[in-house]
């Protein structure tokens, strides 16, 4: 994919299309990786994002029961 480098204030940057942003789940920030002469943009992984809502839903559904009795 070919993208243009555009002026952004005193800096320069690239614009990513809405479809790319949605496809790769890019929101506010990306990780910038320099590897073997390439610049790689990676979405920031947030593995625990929204866990509080998920746990609250599990509790309201009664799905937060222990599967194994305490061994102590």
Secondary structure, 3 states (H helix, E strand, C coil): CCCCEEEECCEEEECCCHHHHHHCCCCCCEEEEEECCEEEEEECCCCCCCHHHHHHHHHHHCCCCCCCCCCC
